Amino acid sequence: MKFLQIQQAIEKASGKVAVRGWVFRERGSNKMKFIVLRDSTNIIQCILKKENFEAQWKKIDSLKIESSIEIEGTIKQDKRAPTGFEIQVSKINILQIAEDYPINKDLNEELLGDRRHLWLRSRKMTAILKIRSTIFGAIHEYFRSKEFYEYQSPIFQSVQCEGGSTLFNVDYFGKKGVFLAQTWQLFAEPAIFSLEKIYTIAPSFRAEESKTSRHLTEYWHAEMEVAWANFKDIQDYGEELIKHIVKKVLEKNKPELEILERDVKKLEPTINKKFPRMTYDEALKILKEKCKIKIPWGTCEQLRKIN
């Protein structure tokens, strides 16, 4: 039989199916085995009865989390199953029996970070990666629909843009004064006079020794530069881009948002409402009147402390 992805099998809902993947969970007795199988699309419960697998039962009974298998069987709806469907297995091909999986419910975030290569297989991390992929695709889609050209800068640069204290020095064949890119900006500005409308999605590096959510040593930038644009044009591009990204995520990733327990209703106004816009003076007035924070005009350092 042709292998289906698990989500395709669920959408088929009945009849014979063949799926393959990795053991997500397993439990059972000496008569029956319940295996929750996962692939990149979803999970599904699979039921194996010992009477149908006498010759293979010893191996089936030794299956552990992350073992890889191929199965054939009959899919049917069952509300008790994790995703509402289960497969009554008629054939199993065990490709590999895994070692003991070093991730369990007792692990904390620090230990999960040390096992990140394995934690990527979790439903939560898989959901995040799918949403991330949608976001990157939406950025490309938006800018190309507006006739922007994709343009890259080097990762090794001899210039600084965001301050010398956050530069990562690189030993570039013994040459000094070479750094990991802080931004695309200084290499992008000359290209405006060639291509007029350009954008990039690229990694950036800041040597900021902090574990807070506002300090990232490595992250990805989406940046744009436009000739003949005024400040309102730039604001319009920014608003349209965010709306397009959120729209695509809501179209493609509602199952992933459910796994992450995110309320999609909080995202929907982003698409339907205009973004509020205010001047710098208006922002300072709101801080003073509503937040009781007085910021001298033009001061940045105090704003950083607030953040």
C-alpha positions as CSV (number, residue, x, y, z in Angstrom):
1,M,0.0,0.0,0.0
2,K,1.0,3.6,-0.5
3,F,2.0,5.3,2.7
4,L,-0.1,8.2,3.9
5,Q,0.9,10.8,6.3
6,I,-1.0,10.5,9.6
7,Q,-3.1,13.6,9.0
8,Q,-4.0,12.3,5.5
9,A,-5.1,9.0,7.1
10,I,-7.2,10.9,9.6
11,E,-8.9,12.8,6.8
12,K,-9.6,9.6,5.0
13,A,-11.4,8.6,8.2
14,S,-12.2,4.9,7.3
15,G,-10.9,2.0,5.3
16,K,-7.4,0.5,4.8
17,V,-4.4,2.8,5.4
18,A,-0.6,2.5,5.7
19,V,1.3,5.0,7.8
20,R,4.8,5.2,9.2
21,G,6.5,7.2,11.9
22,W,7.9,7.1,15.4
23,V,6.5,5.8,18.7
24,F,5.2,8.8,20.6
25,R,3.7,6.8,23.5
26,E,3.2,3.2,24.2
27,R,1.3,1.1,26.8
28,G,-0.4,-2.3,27.0
29,S,-0.6,-5.8,28.4
30,N,0.5,-9.3,27.4
31,K,-2.6,-9.4,25.1
32,M,-2.8,-6.0,23.5
33,K,-0.5,-3.0,22.7
34,F,-1.5,0.6,22.3
35,I,0.9,2.7,20.3
36,V,0.5,6.4,19.7
37,L,2.4,7.0,16.4
38,R,3.7,10.4,15.3
39,D,4.9,11.9,12.2
40,S,5.4,15.6,11.1
41,T,1.6,16.0,10.5
42,N,-0.1,14.5,13.6
43,I,-0.4,11.6,16.0
44,I,-2.7,8.6,16.0
45,Q,-3.4,5.7,18.2
46,C,-2.7,2.2,16.8
47,I,-4.0,-1.0,18.4
48,L,-2.1,-4.4,18.1
49,K,-3.6,-7.6,19.4
50,K,-1.2,-10.3,20.4
51,E,-3.3,-13.1,18.7
52,N,-2.5,-11.5,15.3
53,F,1.2,-11.1,15.9
54,E,2.4,-14.2,17.8
55,A,5.7,-14.4,15.8
56,Q,6.5,-10.7,16.3
57,W,5.1,-10.1,19.8
58,K,8.4,-10.2,21.6
59,K,9.7,-7.4,19.4
60,I,6.4,-5.4,19.5
61,D,6.4,-5.7,23.3
62,S,10.0,-4.2,23.4
63,L,9.1,-1.1,21.4
64,K,10.1,2.1,23.1
65,I,9.5,5.8,22.6
66,E,11.0,7.0,19.3
67,S,11.2,3.6,17.7
68,S,10.5,3.8,14.0
69,I,7.8,1.6,12.5
70,E,5.6,1.1,9.5
71,I,2.0,-0.2,9.9
72,E,-1.0,-1.2,7.8
73,G,-4.5,-1.5,9.1
74,T,-8.0,-0.2,9.2
75,I,-8.7,3.3,10.5
76,K,-11.9,4.2,12.3
77,Q,-13.3,7.0,14.4
78,D,-13.0,6.7,18.2
79,K,-13.6,9.7,20.4
80,R,-11.5,8.1,23.2
81,A,-8.3,8.2,21.1
82,P,-6.0,11.2,21.4
83,T,-6.9,12.7,18.0
84,G,-10.4,11.0,17.6
85,F,-9.2,8.1,15.4
86,E,-7.4,4.8,15.8
87,I,-6.0,2.2,13.5
88,Q,-6.6,-1.5,14.1
89,V,-3.2,-2.9,12.9
90,S,-3.0,-5.9,10.6
91,K,0.7,-5.6,9.7
92,I,3.7,-4.0,11.3
93,N,7.3,-3.6,10.1
94,I,9.7,-2.6,12.9
95,L,12.5,-0.6,11.4
96,Q,14.4,0.3,14.5
97,I,14.0,-0.2,18.3
98,A,15.1,3.0,20.1
99,E,17.2,3.2,23.2
100,D,15.7,4.6,26.4
101,Y,14.4,8.1,25.6
102,P,16.2,10.6,27.9
103,I,13.3,13.0,28.2
104,N,10.5,12.5,30.7
105,K,8.0,14.6,32.6
106,D,10.5,15.4,35.3
107,L,12.9,17.4,33.1
108,N,13.2,21.2,33.5
109,E,13.7,23.8,30.9
110,E,17.5,23.8,31.4
111,L,17.8,20.1,30.8
112,L,15.4,20.3,27.8
113,G,17.8,22.9,26.4
114,D,20.6,20.4,26.7
115,R,18.5,17.8,24.9
116,R,17.2,20.3,22.3
117,H,18.0,18.0,19.4
118,L,15.5,15.5,20.8
119,W,13.0,18.0,22.2
120,L,12.5,19.2,18.7
121,R,10.4,16.0,18.2
122,S,7.8,17.1,20.8
123,R,4.4,18.3,19.7
124,K,5.1,21.7,21.1
125,M,8.4,22.3,19.4
126,T,7.0,20.8,16.1
127,A,4.1,23.3,16.3
128,I,6.5,26.2,16.8
129,L,8.7,25.2,13.9
130,K,5.6,24.9,11.6
131,I,4.4,28.4,12.6
132,R,7.9,29.7,12.1
133,S,8.0,28.3,8.6
134,T,4.7,29.9,7.8
135,I,5.9,33.2,9.0
136,F,9.1,33.1,6.9
137,G,7.1,32.1,3.8
138,A,4.6,34.9,4.4
139,I,7.4,37.5,4.6
140,H,8.7,36.3,1.3
141,E,5.2,36.2,-0.2
142,Y,4.3,39.7,0.9
143,F,7.5,41.5,-0.3
144,R,7.5,39.7,-3.6
145,S,3.8,40.6,-4.2
146,K,4.9,44.2,-3.7
147,E,7.7,43.8,-6.3
148,F,10.6,43.8,-3.9
149,Y,13.8,42.1,-4.7
150,E,15.5,39.7,-2.2
151,Y,19.0,41.0,-1.5
152,Q,21.6,39.5,0.9
153,S,24.5,41.1,2.8
154,P,27.6,39.2,4.0
155,I,27.6,37.5,7.4
156,F,31.3,38.5,7.9
157,Q,31.5,42.3,8.0
158,S,34.1,44.9,8.7
159,V,31.5,47.6,9.7
160,Q,29.4,48.2,12.8
161,C,25.9,49.6,12.9
162,E,24.4,49.0,16.3
163,G,27.3,49.8,18.6
164,G,30.8,48.4,19.0
165,S,30.1,46.9,22.4
166,T,27.8,44.2,20.9
167,L,30.1,43.1,18.1
168,F,31.2,39.5,17.8
169,N,34.9,39.5,16.7
170,V,35.9,36.8,14.2
171,D,39.4,35.4,13.6
172,Y,39.2,35.9,9.8
173,F,42.5,34.2,8.7
174,G,44.4,36.3,11.2
175,K,42.8,39.6,10.1
176,K,41.4,41.9,12.8
177,G,38.4,44.1,12.5
178,V,36.0,41.4,11.1
179,F,32.7,40.8,12.9
180,L,29.5,38.8,12.6
181,A,26.8,40.9,11.0
182,Q,24.7,43.0,13.4
183,T,22.4,44.0,10.6
184,W,21.9,44.0,6.8
185,Q,21.4,47.8,6.8
186,L,24.8,49.3,5.7
187,F,25.1,46.9,2.8
188,A,21.5,47.3,1.8
189,E,21.5,51.1,1.5
190,P,23.9,51.2,-1.5
191,A,21.6,48.6,-3.3
192,I,18.6,50.9,-3.1
193,F,20.1,52.9,-6.0
194,S,20.2,49.8,-8.1
195,L,17.0,47.8,-7.2
196,E,15.0,50.5,-5.4
197,K,12.9,48.0,-3.4
198,I,14.7,45.3,-1.5
199,Y,14.2,43.0,1.5
200,T,16.0,40.2,3.3
201,I,15.5,37.5,5.9
202,A,18.9,36.8,7.5
203,P,20.6,36.0,10.8
204,S,22.0,38.8,12.9
205,F,24.3,38.6,15.9
206,R,24.6,40.8,19.0
207,A,27.2,40.1,21.8
208,E,24.8,40.8,24.6
209,E,25.4,38.6,27.6
210,S,21.9,38.2,28.9
211,K,19.2,35.5,29.0
212,T,16.3,37.9,29.0
213,S,13.7,37.9,26.2
214,R,15.0,41.3,25.1
215,H,18.6,40.2,24.5
216,L,19.4,37.7,21.7
217,T,22.9,36.8,20.7
218,E,21.6,35.2,17.5
219,Y,18.3,35.9,15.8
220,W,16.7,36.4,12.3
221,H,16.0,39.8,10.9
222,A,13.4,40.6,8.3
223,E,14.4,44.0,6.9
224,M,13.5,46.2,3.9
225,E,14.8,49.3,2.2
226,V,12.8,51.4,-0.3
227,A,13.7,54.3,-2.6
228,W,11.3,57.3,-2.9
229,A,9.4,56.3,0.3
230,N,8.2,58.7,3.0
231,F,7.6,57.8,6.7
232,K,3.9,56.9,6.1
233,D,4.9,54.6,3.3
234,I,7.2,52.7,5.6
235,Q,4.5,52.5,8.3
236,D,2.1,51.1,5.7
237,Y,4.5,48.4,4.6
238,G,5.1,47.4,8.2
239,E,1.4,47.2,9.0
240,E,0.5,45.3,5.8
241,L,3.3,42.8,6.4
242,I,2.2,42.0,10.0
243,K,-1.4,41.6,8.8
244,H,-0.3,39.3,6.0
245,I,1.8,37.2,8.4
246,V,-1.0,36.8,11.0
247,K,-3.6,36.0,8.2
248,K,-1.4,33.2,6.9
249,V,-0.7,31.8,10.3
250,L,-4.5,31.7,11.1
251,E,-5.1,30.1,7.7
252,K,-2.5,27.4,8.0
253,N,-1.6,26.9,11.7
254,K,-4.8,26.7,13.7
255,P,-4.0,23.1,14.8
256,E,-0.6,24.2,16.0
257,L,-2.0,27.2,17.8
258,E,-4.3,24.8,19.6
259,I,-1.4,22.6,20.6
260,L,0.3,25.7,22.0
261,E,-2.9,26.7,23.8
262,R,-3.0,30.1,22.0
263,D,-6.3,32.0,21.7
264,V,-6.8,32.8,18.0
265,K,-9.4,35.4,18.8
266,K,-6.6,37.6,20.1
267,L,-5.0,37.5,16.7
268,E,-8.1,38.2,14.6
269,P,-8.3,41.9,15.4
270,T,-4.8,42.3,13.9
271,I,-6.2,41.5,10.5
272,N,-9.4,43.5,10.7
273,K,-8.4,46.7,12.5
274,K,-6.1,49.6,11.5
275,F,-3.0,49.9,13.7
276,P,-3.0,52.9,16.0
277,R,-0.3,55.4,15.1
278,M,1.1,58.1,17.3
279,T,3.9,60.6,17.3
280,Y,6.9,60.6,19.7
281,D,5.4,63.6,21.5
282,E,2.1,61.7,21.9
283,A,3.8,58.7,23.3
284,L,5.6,60.8,25.9
285,K,2.3,62.4,26.9
286,I,0.6,59.0,27.4
287,L,3.5,57.8,29.5
288,K,3.3,60.9,31.7
289,E,-0.5,61.1,32.0
290,K,-1.5,57.5,32.2
291,C,1.6,55.7,33.5
292,K,3.0,58.5,35.7
293,I,6.4,58.2,33.9
294,K,8.1,61.4,32.9
295,I,10.7,61.0,30.2
296,P,12.8,64.0,29.0
297,W,12.3,64.6,25.3
298,G,15.0,62.8,23.3
299,T,16.2,60.6,26.1
300,C,16.8,56.9,25.2
301,E,18.6,55.6,28.3
302,Q,15.6,56.0,30.6
303,L,13.4,54.2,28.1
304,R,15.9,51.3,28.0
305,K,15.7,51.1,31.8
306,I,11.9,50.9,31.7
307,N,12.1,48.0,29.2
